[in-house]
Amino acid sequence: MYADHTLAEIAGQAIIAIYFIWQGIKNAMLWNTNVGRLRDKGFPGHISLAFGFALQFPGAFMLLFDWHAETGAWLLIAFTALATAIFHRYWTMTDPQRAYHFLLMHCNFCITGGLLLLV
């Protein structure tokens, strides 16, 4: 685990993993709210949320424990791309939501950039 990593690489990988774990726990605690949000977007709520967690949690723990970290990063890239496409359609919104979701979409692009450094 982390045998060939620098301290900076270990810290970066752990920070990304912990971010996704923390957000996943937060979203799991808001299960019904998130099911409703997915249904409002036209998706089957429970199945879609479970699918998202099936990408998010294994990917994050794979990064955290440096076990098939490249695969974990790809899982998190897929999760981030799907979540961004579903929830941050800023072009369909008006301000202030438009500006906020535009910012969130760009933050997710940056997160994806960090994940690409791990693959």
Helices and strands as residue ranges (DSSP letters): H 7-29, H 31-40, H 45-64, H 69-87, G 90-92, H 97-116
